[in-house]
């Protein structure tokens, strides 16, 4: 299936940043703006409607190419062709892929869950979900 740029509603389409190499909490300079990675982008039921395919959610997740969200740390201007420069790495170094896998696993590794919970950039909803998962692994 041919997917044109912007098919998933992304605001930035970039090369060189992958879910496996980018960590939750990493900060980047893009143009004059500074942004921080906060969470994977996960598909919802609307994606199935848009594509008219019952299997699209599973295929999307299986691809590992979920994308990720940035929080704006410092506003600025971003233009086509601007370089994306790593400003800092989060000390826990939990990749977007690892967070997505934790979310999808039936029995996530408690050690990885604990490391993920130390990532300050992780939003409250994700944090709460991982705390529940950690509690379940302890029982």
DSSP file (Angstrom, degrees, kcal/mol; ACC not computed):
  #  RESIDUE AA STRUCTURE BP1 BP2  ACC     N-H-->O    O-->H-N    N-H-->O    O-->H-N    TCO  KAPPA ALPHA  PHI   PSI    X-CA   Y-CA   Z-CA
    1    1 A X              0   0    0      0, 0.0     2,-0.4     0, 0.0     0, 0.0   0.000 360.0 360.0 360.0 130.2    0.0    0.0    0.0
    2    2 A X        -     0   0    0      1,-0.0     2,-0.6     0, 0.0     0, 0.0  -0.655 360.0-164.1 -80.7 129.1    1.4    3.4   -0.9
    3    3 A X        -     0   0    0     -2,-0.4     3,-0.1     5,-0.0     5,-0.1  -0.932   8.2-148.8-117.6 109.4    1.5    5.8    2.0
    4    4 A X    >   -     0   0    0     -2,-0.6     3,-1.8     1,-0.1     0, 0.0  -0.350  37.9 -81.9 -72.1 157.9    2.0    9.5    1.1
    5    5 A X  T 3  S+     0   0    0      1,-0.3    -1,-0.1     2,-0.1     8,-0.0  -0.305 118.9  24.8 -56.1 139.0    3.8   11.9    3.5
    6    6 A X  T >  S+     0   0    0     -3,-0.1     3,-2.0     6,-0.0    -1,-0.3   0.456  78.9 130.4  85.5   1.6    1.4   13.1    6.2
    7    7 A X  T <  S+     0   0    0     -3,-1.8    -2,-0.1     1,-0.3    -3,-0.1   0.817  77.7  44.2 -57.4 -32.2   -0.9   10.1    5.9
    8    8 A X  T 3  S-     0   0    0     -5,-0.1    -1,-0.3     2,-0.0    -3,-0.1   0.305 119.5-108.1 -97.7   9.2   -0.8    9.6    9.7
    9    9 A X    <   +     0   0    0     -3,-2.0    -2,-0.1     1,-0.2    -4,-0.0   0.675  57.8 169.2  78.8  16.9   -1.2   13.3   10.4
   10   10 A X        -     0   0    0      1,-0.1    -1,-0.2     2,-0.0     3,-0.1  -0.287  32.7-151.9 -66.1 148.6    2.4   13.8   11.6
   11   11 A X  S    S+     0   0    0      1,-0.3     2,-0.4     0, 0.0    -1,-0.1   0.796  84.5  32.5 -87.9 -32.5    3.6   17.3   12.1
   12   12 A X        -     0   0    0      2,-0.0     2,-0.6    -6,-0.0    -1,-0.3  -0.993  62.7-165.6-127.2 130.2    7.2   16.5   11.3
   13   13 A X        +     0   0    0     -2,-0.4     2,-0.3    -3,-0.1    -8,-0.0  -0.972  27.8 171.5-112.2 118.8    8.5   13.9    8.9
   14   14 A X        -     0   0    0     -2,-0.6     2,-0.4     3,-0.1    -2,-0.0  -0.807  29.3-137.0-128.6 163.1   12.1   13.3    9.5
   15   15 A X  S    S+     0   0    0     -2,-0.3     3,-0.1     1,-0.1    -2,-0.0  -0.931  81.9  28.3-115.4 145.3   15.0   11.0    8.6
   16   16 A X  S    S+     0   0    0     -2,-0.4     2,-0.6     1,-0.2    -1,-0.1   0.243  89.2  99.7  96.0 -13.8   17.5    9.5   11.0
   17   17 A X        +     0   0    0      3,-0.0     2,-0.3     5,-0.0    -1,-0.2  -0.929  51.0 177.3-106.5 116.0   15.4    9.4   14.2
   18   18 A X    >>  -     0   0    0     -2,-0.6     4,-2.1    -3,-0.1     3,-0.7  -0.819  42.9-116.0-118.0 159.2   14.1    5.9   14.8
   19   19 A X  T 34 S+     0   0    0     -2,-0.3    78,-2.2     1,-0.2    77,-0.7   0.771 115.9  53.6 -60.3 -27.4   12.1    4.4   17.6
   20   20 A X  T 34 S+     0   0    0     76,-0.2    -1,-0.2     1,-0.1    75,-0.1   0.781 116.2  35.5 -79.5 -27.4   15.0    2.1   18.4
   21   21 A X  T <4 S+     0   0    0     -3,-0.7     2,-0.4    74,-0.1    -2,-0.2   0.622 101.9  80.2-104.0 -15.0   17.6    4.9   18.7
   22   22 A X     <  -     0   0    0     -4,-2.1    74,-2.3    67,-0.0     2,-0.3  -0.787  66.7-152.4 -96.4 136.4   15.5    7.7   20.3
   23   23 A X  B >   -A   95   0A   0     -2,-0.4     3,-2.2    72,-0.3    14,-0.3  -0.797  25.9-101.3-109.0 148.4   14.8    7.6   24.0
   24   24 A X  T 3  S+     0   0    0     70,-2.5    70,-0.4    -2,-0.3    14,-0.2  -0.509 114.1  27.5 -61.9 129.2   12.0    9.0   26.0
   25   25 A X  T 3  S+     0   0    0     12,-2.7    -1,-0.3     1,-0.4    13,-0.1   0.269  85.6 139.1  97.5 -10.8   13.3   12.2   27.6
   26   26 A X    <   -     0   0    0     -3,-2.2    11,-2.5    63,-0.1     2,-0.4  -0.412  43.0-143.6 -65.1 143.2   15.9   12.9   24.8
   27   27 A X  E     -BC  36  88B   0     61,-2.7    60,-3.2     9,-0.2    61,-1.4  -0.906  17.7-173.9-113.7 140.1   16.0   16.6   23.9
   28   28 A X  E     -BC  35  86B   0      7,-2.8     7,-2.8    -2,-0.4     2,-0.5  -0.954  21.8-136.8-132.0 149.1   16.6   17.9   20.4
   29   29 A X  E     +BC  34  85B   0     56,-2.9    56,-2.6    -2,-0.3     2,-0.4  -0.931  24.3 177.0-101.1 125.6   17.2   21.3   18.8
   30   30 A X  E >   -BC  33  84B   0      3,-2.7     3,-2.3    -2,-0.5     2,-0.2  -0.972  65.7 -43.0-129.8 115.8   15.2   21.7   15.6
   31   31 A X  T 3  S-     0   0    0     52,-1.0    47,-0.2    -2,-0.4    52,-0.0  -0.489 122.4 -30.9  60.8-129.8   15.5   25.1   14.0
   32   32 A X  T 3  S+     0   0    0     45,-2.3     2,-0.3    -2,-0.2    -1,-0.3   0.313 122.4  94.4-100.1   8.1   15.3   27.5   16.9
   33   33 A X  E <   -B   30   0B   0     -3,-2.3    -3,-2.7    44,-0.4     2,-0.5  -0.702  61.7-148.4 -98.5 150.1   13.0   25.3   18.9
   34   34 A X  E     -BD  29  74B   0     40,-2.2    39,-2.4    -2,-0.3    40,-2.1  -0.979  21.8-179.8-116.0 132.7   14.0   22.7   21.6
   35   35 A X  E     -BD  28  72B   0     -7,-2.8    -7,-2.8    -2,-0.5     2,-0.4  -0.880  16.0-149.2-129.6 159.6   11.8   19.7   22.0
   36   36 A X  E     -BD  27  71B   0     35,-2.4    35,-2.9    -2,-0.3     2,-0.3  -0.995  23.4-118.3-132.1 137.1   11.8   16.6   24.2
   37   37 A X  E     + D   0  70B   0    -11,-2.5   -12,-2.7    -2,-0.4    33,-0.2  -0.572  36.6 168.9 -72.7 128.9   10.5   13.1   23.3
   38   38 A X  E     -     0   0B   0     31,-2.7    85,-0.5     1,-0.4     2,-0.3   0.746  52.3 -19.8-114.3 -33.3    7.7   12.1   25.7
   39   39 A X  E     - D   0  69B   0     30,-0.8    30,-3.0    83,-0.1    -1,-0.4  -0.989  65.6 -87.2-169.2 160.2    6.0    9.0   24.4
   40   40 A X  E     - D   0  68B   0     -2,-0.3     2,-0.6    28,-0.2    28,-0.3  -0.392  42.4-118.0 -69.4 156.6    5.3    6.6   21.5
   41   41 A X        -     0   0    0     26,-1.7     2,-0.4    -2,-0.1    -1,-0.1  -0.891  34.2-165.5 -94.7 120.8    2.5    7.4   19.2
   42   42 A X        -     0   0    0     -2,-0.6     2,-0.1     1,-0.0    15,-0.0  -0.867  18.4-115.4-110.4 143.1    0.0    4.5   19.4
   43   43 A X        -     0   0    0     -2,-0.4     2,-0.2    14,-0.2    23,-0.0  -0.356  25.8-157.1 -75.1 154.2   -2.8    3.9   16.9
   44   44 A X    >>  -     0   0    0     -2,-0.1     3,-1.9     1,-0.0     4,-0.6  -0.691  40.3 -86.9-119.7 178.7   -6.5    4.1   17.8
   45   45 A X  H >> S+     0   0    0      1,-0.3     4,-1.4    -2,-0.2     3,-0.6   0.747 118.4  73.0 -59.1 -25.0   -9.5    2.6   16.2
   46   46 A X  H 3> S+     0   0    0      1,-0.2     4,-2.7     2,-0.2    -1,-0.3   0.785  87.6  62.7 -62.9 -26.7   -9.8    5.6   13.8
   47   47 A X  H <> S+     0   0    0     -3,-1.9     4,-2.3     2,-0.2    -1,-0.2   0.911 101.3  51.3 -63.7 -41.7   -6.8    4.3   11.9
   48   48 A X  H <X>S+     0   0    0     -3,-0.6     4,-1.5    -4,-0.6     5,-1.3   0.878 111.6  47.5 -61.1 -38.8   -8.8    1.2   11.0
   49   49 A X  H  <5S+     0   0    0     -4,-1.4    -2,-0.2     2,-0.2    -1,-0.2   0.923 110.4  51.7 -67.3 -44.7  -11.7    3.4    9.8
   50   50 A X  H  <5S+     0   0    0     -4,-2.7    -2,-0.2     1,-0.2    -1,-0.2   0.895 120.2  33.9 -60.3 -41.9   -9.3    5.7    7.8
   51   51 A X  H  <5S-     0   0    0     -4,-2.3    -1,-0.2     2,-0.2    -2,-0.2   0.633 100.0-132.1 -89.8 -15.5   -7.7    2.7    6.0
   52   52 A X  T  <5 +     0   0    0     -4,-1.5     2,-0.4    -5,-0.2    -3,-0.2   0.853  66.6 122.0  66.7  33.8  -10.8    0.6    5.8
   53   53 A X    > < -     0   0    0     -5,-1.3     3,-0.8    -6,-0.2     4,-0.3  -0.995  55.7-155.2-133.9 130.2   -8.8   -2.4    7.1
   54   54 A X  T 3  S+     0   0    0     -2,-0.4     3,-0.3     1,-0.2     4,-0.3   0.770  97.3  50.8 -70.4 -26.0   -9.5   -4.5   10.2
   55   55 A X  T 3> S+     0   0    0      1,-0.2     4,-2.3     2,-0.1    -1,-0.2   0.413  79.1  98.2 -93.7   2.8   -5.9   -5.6   10.5
   56   56 A X  H <> S+     0   0    0     -3,-0.8     4,-2.8     1,-0.2     5,-0.2   0.856  79.1  54.2 -65.9 -35.9   -4.3   -2.1   10.2
   57   57 A X  H  > S+     0   0    0     -3,-0.3     4,-2.3    -4,-0.3    -1,-0.2   0.938 112.3  43.7 -63.2 -45.8   -3.7   -1.6   14.0
   58   58 A X  H  > S+     0   0    0     -4,-0.3     4,-2.5     2,-0.2    -2,-0.2   0.908 115.7  48.6 -64.7 -41.4   -1.9   -4.9   14.4
   59   59 A X  H  X S+     0   0    0     -4,-2.3     4,-1.6     2,-0.2    -2,-0.2   0.900 110.3  51.9 -65.2 -40.6    0.1   -4.3   11.2
   60   60 A X  H  X>S+     0   0    0     -4,-2.8     4,-0.6    -5,-0.2     5,-0.6   0.943 114.0  42.2 -60.9 -49.9    1.0   -0.7   12.4
   61   61 A X  H ><5S+     0   0    0     -4,-2.3     3,-1.0     1,-0.2    -2,-0.2   0.886 111.5  55.4 -66.0 -39.5    2.3   -2.0   15.8
   62   62 A X  H 3<5S+     0   0    0     -4,-2.5    -1,-0.2     1,-0.2    -2,-0.2   0.812  98.3  63.7 -64.2 -29.6    4.1   -4.9   14.3
   63   63 A X  H 3<5S-     0   0    0     -4,-1.6    -1,-0.2    -3,-0.2    -2,-0.2   0.792  95.8-141.3 -65.0 -27.1    6.0   -2.6   12.0
   64   64 A X  T <<5S+     0   0    0     -3,-1.0     2,-0.8    -4,-0.6     3,-0.3   0.485  70.5 114.4  77.2   1.4    7.7   -0.9   15.0
   65   65 A X      < +     0   0    0     -5,-0.6    -1,-0.1     1,-0.2    -2,-0.1  -0.520  25.8 137.3-103.8  64.2    7.3    2.4   13.2
   66   66 A X        -     0   0    0     -2,-0.8    -1,-0.2     1,-0.2     2,-0.1   0.775  50.9-141.2 -80.1 -27.2    4.9    4.0   15.6
   67   67 A X        -     0   0    0     -3,-0.3   -26,-1.7   -27,-0.1     2,-0.3  -0.352  15.5-116.9  84.7-177.5    6.5    7.5   15.7
   68   68 A X  E     -D   40   0B   0    -28,-0.3     2,-0.3    -2,-0.1   -28,-0.2  -0.987  12.9-111.2-157.4 160.4    6.7    9.5   18.9
   69   69 A X  E     -D   39   0B   0    -30,-3.0   -31,-2.7    -2,-0.3   -30,-0.8  -0.738  21.5-152.9 -99.4 145.2    5.5   12.7   20.4
   70   70 A X  E     -D   37   0B   0     -2,-0.3     2,-0.4   -33,-0.2   -33,-0.2  -0.879   5.7-146.7-108.5 145.9    7.6   15.7   21.3
   71   71 A X  E     -D   36   0B   0    -35,-2.9   -35,-2.4    -2,-0.4     2,-0.7  -0.915  27.4-118.5-102.5 141.5    6.9   18.3   24.0
   72   72 A X  E     +D   35   0B   0     -2,-0.4   -37,-0.2   -37,-0.2     3,-0.2  -0.722  34.7 173.7 -83.0 117.8    8.0   21.8   23.2
   73   73 A X  E    S+     0   0B   0    -39,-2.4     2,-0.4    -2,-0.7   -38,-0.2   0.853  76.5  14.0 -87.4 -43.2   10.6   22.9   25.7
   74   74 A X  E    S-D   34   0B   0    -40,-2.1   -40,-2.2     2,-0.0    -1,-0.3  -0.966  84.1-127.9-138.7 117.7   11.5   26.2   24.1
   75   75 A X        +     0   0    0     -2,-0.4     2,-0.3   -42,-0.2   -40,-0.0  -0.239  45.8 133.8 -63.6 152.1    9.3   27.6   21.3
   76   76 A X        -     0   0    0    -43,-0.1     2,-0.4     2,-0.0   -43,-0.1  -0.954  54.4 -68.4-174.1-172.1   11.0   28.6   18.1
   77   77 A X        -     0   0    0     -2,-0.3   -45,-2.3   -44,-0.0     2,-0.4  -0.836  37.3-168.9-103.1 137.6   10.7   28.4   14.3
   78   78 A X        -     0   0    0     -2,-0.4     2,-0.3   -47,-0.2   -47,-0.1  -0.988   9.8-179.7-125.2 131.1   11.1   25.2   12.4
   79   79 A X    >   -     0   0    0     -2,-0.4     3,-2.3     1,-0.0   -48,-0.1  -0.906  39.9 -77.8-131.2 158.6   11.4   25.0    8.7
   80   80 A X  T 3  S+     0   0    0     -2,-0.3    -1,-0.0     1,-0.3     0, 0.0  -0.274 117.7  20.8 -51.2 131.3   11.9   22.4    6.0
   81   81 A X  T 3  S+     0   0    0      1,-0.3    -1,-0.3    -3,-0.0   -50,-0.0   0.364  84.4 148.0  89.0  -5.0   15.5   21.2    5.9
   82   82 A X    <   -     0   0    0     -3,-2.3    -1,-0.3     1,-0.1     2,-0.1  -0.363  51.6-112.2 -62.4 141.5   16.4   22.3    9.4
   83   83 A X        -     0   0    0      1,-0.0   -52,-1.0    -2,-0.0     2,-0.6  -0.408  19.6-139.6 -70.0 150.1   18.9   20.1   11.1
   84   84 A X  E     -C   30   0B   0    -54,-0.2     2,-0.5    -2,-0.1   -54,-0.2  -0.968  24.2-171.2-113.2 115.9   17.8   18.0   14.1
   85   85 A X  E     -C   29   0B   0    -56,-2.6   -56,-2.9    -2,-0.6     2,-0.4  -0.920  24.6-123.5-116.0 129.1   20.6   18.1   16.8
   86   86 A X  E     +C   28   0B   0     -2,-0.5   -58,-0.3   -58,-0.2     3,-0.1  -0.555  27.5 178.8 -68.0 125.0   20.6   16.0   19.9
   87   87 A X  E     -     0   0B   0    -60,-3.2     2,-0.3     1,-0.4   -59,-0.2   0.838  64.6 -14.5 -93.9 -45.0   20.9   18.3   22.9
   88   88 A X  E     -C   27   0B   0    -61,-1.4   -61,-2.7   -63,-0.0    -1,-0.4  -0.987  57.5-130.3-159.3 152.0   20.9   15.7   25.6
   89   89 A X        -     0   0    0     -2,-0.3     2,-0.2   -63,-0.2   -63,-0.1  -0.809  33.3-111.1-100.7 143.3   20.1   12.0   26.3
   90   90 A X    >   -     0   0    0     -2,-0.4     3,-0.9     1,-0.1   -64,-0.1  -0.550  26.4-128.6 -69.6 138.9   17.9   10.9   29.1
   91   91 A X  T 3  S+     0   0    0      1,-0.3    -1,-0.1    -2,-0.2    28,-0.1   0.773 106.0  56.4 -65.6 -26.4   20.0    9.0   31.6
   92   92 A X  T 3  S-     0   0    0    -68,-0.2    -1,-0.3    26,-0.1    27,-0.1   0.766  89.8-153.6 -75.4 -23.9   17.7    6.0   31.7
   93   93 A X    <   +     0   0    0     -3,-0.9     2,-0.7     1,-0.2    -2,-0.1   0.914  27.5 165.9  48.6  54.3   18.1    5.5   27.9
   94   94 A X        -     0   0    0    -70,-0.4   -70,-2.5    21,-0.1    -1,-0.2  -0.890  29.7-137.0 -97.7 113.8   14.7    3.7   27.5
   95   95 A X  B  >  -A   23   0A   0     -2,-0.7     4,-2.1   -72,-0.3   -72,-0.3  -0.192  17.9-114.5 -70.1 161.1   14.0    3.7   23.7
   96   96 A X  H  > S+     0   0    0    -74,-2.3     4,-2.3   -77,-0.7   -76,-0.2   0.897 120.1  54.4 -58.6 -40.9   10.6    4.5   22.2
   97   97 A X  H  > S+     0   0    0    -78,-2.2     4,-2.6   -75,-0.3    -1,-0.2   0.918 106.1  50.7 -60.2 -44.5   10.6    0.9   21.0
   98   98 A X  H  > S+     0   0    0    -79,-0.3     4,-2.4     1,-0.2    -1,-0.2   0.891 110.5  49.2 -63.0 -39.8   11.2   -0.4   24.6
   99   99 A X  H  X S+     0   0    0     -4,-2.1     4,-2.0     2,-0.2    -1,-0.2   0.917 111.4  49.3 -65.5 -42.7    8.3    1.7   26.0
  100  100 A X  H  X S+     0   0    0     -4,-2.3     4,-1.8     1,-0.2    -2,-0.2   0.920 111.6  49.0 -61.8 -43.8    6.0    0.4   23.2
  101  101 A X  H  X S+     0   0    0     -4,-2.6     4,-1.9     1,-0.2    -2,-0.2   0.894 108.3  53.5 -64.5 -40.1    7.0   -3.2   23.9
  102  102 A X  H  < S+     0   0    0     -4,-2.4    -1,-0.2     1,-0.2    -2,-0.2   0.913 110.1  49.0 -58.3 -41.4    6.4   -2.7   27.7
  103  103 A X  H  < S+     0   0    0     -4,-2.0    -1,-0.2     1,-0.2    -2,-0.2   0.862 115.8  42.0 -66.1 -37.0    3.0   -1.5   26.9
  104  104 A X  H  < S+     0   0    0     -4,-1.8    -1,-0.2    -5,-0.1    -2,-0.2   0.679  92.0  99.8 -88.1 -18.7    2.1   -4.4   24.6
  105  105 A X     <  -     0   0    0     -4,-1.9     3,-0.5    -5,-0.1    -4,-0.0  -0.414  62.5-147.1 -74.8 142.8    3.6   -7.3   26.6
  106  106 A X  S    S+     0   0    0      1,-0.3     2,-0.4    -2,-0.1    -1,-0.1   0.883  99.0  23.6 -70.3 -39.8    1.4   -9.5   28.7
  107  107 A X  S    S-     0   0    0     -3,-0.0    -1,-0.3    30,-0.0     3,-0.1  -0.712  85.3-165.7-128.9  80.7    4.2   -9.9   31.3
  108  108 A X        -     0   0    0     -3,-0.5     2,-0.4    -2,-0.4    -6,-0.1  -0.295  34.9 -94.2 -68.3 152.9    6.6   -7.0   31.1
  109  109 A X     >  -     0   0    0      1,-0.2     4,-2.3     2,-0.0     3,-0.3  -0.517  28.9-145.5 -66.6 119.8   10.0   -7.3   32.8
  110  110 A X  H  > S+     0   0    0     -2,-0.4     4,-2.3     1,-0.2    -1,-0.2   0.834  98.1  55.9 -59.1 -33.6    9.7   -5.7   36.3
  111  111 A X  H  > S+     0   0    0      2,-0.2     4,-1.9     1,-0.2    -1,-0.2   0.910 109.4  44.9 -65.5 -41.7   13.3   -4.3   36.1
  112  112 A X  H  > S+     0   0    0     -3,-0.3     4,-2.7     2,-0.2    -2,-0.2   0.879 110.9  54.9 -69.8 -37.5   12.6   -2.5   32.8
  113  113 A X  H  X S+     0   0    0     -4,-2.3     4,-2.1     1,-0.2    -2,-0.2   0.924 107.7  49.6 -59.0 -44.2    9.3   -1.2   34.2
  114  114 A X  H  X S+     0   0    0     -4,-2.3     4,-0.6     1,-0.2    -1,-0.2   0.896 111.4  48.4 -64.2 -39.9   11.1    0.2   37.2
  115  115 A X  H >< S+     0   0    0     -4,-1.9     3,-1.1     1,-0.2     4,-0.3   0.911 109.8  52.7 -64.3 -41.8   13.7    1.9   34.9
  116  116 A X  H >< S+     0   0    0     -4,-2.7     3,-1.6     1,-0.3    -2,-0.2   0.876 103.0  58.1 -61.7 -37.6   10.8    3.3   32.7
  117  117 A X  H 3< S+     0   0    0     -4,-2.1    -1,-0.3     1,-0.3    -2,-0.2   0.688  98.0  61.8 -67.6 -17.1    9.2    4.8   35.8
  118  118 A X  T << S+     0   0    0     -3,-1.1     2,-0.9    -4,-0.6    -1,-0.3   0.554  77.0 103.6 -83.7  -8.3   12.4    6.8   36.5
  119  119 A X    X   -     0   0    0     -3,-1.6     3,-1.5    -4,-0.3   -94,-0.1  -0.656  59.1-160.8 -79.7 108.8   12.1    8.7   33.2
  120  120 A X  T 3  S+     0   0    0     -2,-0.9    -1,-0.2     1,-0.3   -95,-0.1   0.791  85.7  60.8 -61.7 -29.6   10.8   12.1   34.2
  121  121 A X  T 3  S+     0   0    0    -97,-0.1    -1,-0.3   -84,-0.1     2,-0.3   0.649  76.5 110.0 -74.5 -14.9    9.5   12.9   30.7
  122  122 A X  S <  S-     0   0    0     -3,-1.5   -83,-0.1    -6,-0.2   -84,-0.1  -0.458  75.9-116.8 -66.3 124.2    7.1    9.9   30.7
  123  123 A X     >  -     0   0    0    -85,-0.5     4,-2.5    -2,-0.3     3,-0.4  -0.157  21.5-109.1 -62.4 157.4    3.5   11.3   30.9
  124  124 A X  H  > S+     0   0    0      1,-0.2     4,-3.1     2,-0.2     5,-0.2   0.858 115.5  56.6 -55.8 -42.8    1.3   10.5   33.9
  125  125 A X  H  > S+     0   0    0      1,-0.2     4,-1.9     2,-0.2    -1,-0.2   0.905 111.4  42.7 -59.3 -43.2   -1.0    8.2   32.0
  126  126 A X  H  > S+     0   0    0     -3,-0.4     4,-2.7     2,-0.2    -1,-0.2   0.916 113.6  52.3 -67.1 -44.2    1.9    6.0   30.9
  127  127 A X  H  X S+     0   0    0     -4,-2.5     4,-2.2     1,-0.2    -2,-0.2   0.924 109.9  48.6 -58.7 -46.5    3.4    6.1   34.4
  128  128 A X  H  X S+     0   0    0     -4,-3.1     4,-2.0     2,-0.2    -1,-0.2   0.903 111.1  50.6 -61.5 -42.2    0.1    5.0   36.0
  129  129 A X  H  X S+     0   0    0     -4,-1.9     4,-2.2    -5,-0.2    -2,-0.2   0.925 111.2  47.7 -62.2 -44.5   -0.3    2.1   33.6
  130  130 A X  H  X S+     0   0    0     -4,-2.7     4,-2.4     1,-0.2    -1,-0.2   0.846 108.3  55.1 -67.9 -33.4    3.3    0.9   34.3
  131  131 A X  H  X S+     0   0    0     -4,-2.2     4,-2.2    -5,-0.2    -1,-0.2   0.905 108.7  48.8 -63.3 -40.5    2.7    1.2   38.0
  132  132 A X  H  X S+     0   0    0     -4,-2.0     4,-2.1     2,-0.2    -2,-0.2   0.921 111.3  49.5 -62.4 -44.1   -0.3   -1.1   37.6
  133  133 A X  H  X S+     0   0    0     -4,-2.2     4,-1.8     1,-0.2    -2,-0.2   0.894 110.4  50.6 -61.6 -40.5    1.8   -3.5   35.5
  134  134 A X  H  X S+     0   0    0     -4,-2.4     4,-1.3     1,-0.2    -1,-0.2   0.894 108.9  51.2 -65.3 -40.9    4.5   -3.5   38.2
  135  135 A X  H  X S+     0   0    0     -4,-2.2     4,-0.9     1,-0.2    -1,-0.2   0.879 109.1  51.8 -62.9 -38.6    1.9   -4.2   40.9
  136  136 A X  H  < S+     0   0    0     -4,-2.1     3,-0.3     1,-0.2    -1,-0.2   0.853 107.0  52.1 -68.4 -34.7    0.6   -7.2   38.9
  137  137 A X  H  < S+     0   0    0     -4,-1.8    -1,-0.2     1,-0.2    -2,-0.2   0.783 106.6  55.0 -72.5 -24.4    4.0   -8.7   38.5
  138  138 A X  H  <        0   0    0     -4,-1.3    -1,-0.2     1,-0.2    -2,-0.2   0.719 360.0 360.0 -79.0 -21.3    4.6   -8.5   42.2
  139  139 A X     <        0   0    0     -4,-0.9    -1,-0.2    -3,-0.3    -2,-0.2   0.466 360.0 360.0 -93.0 360.0    1.4  -10.5   43.0
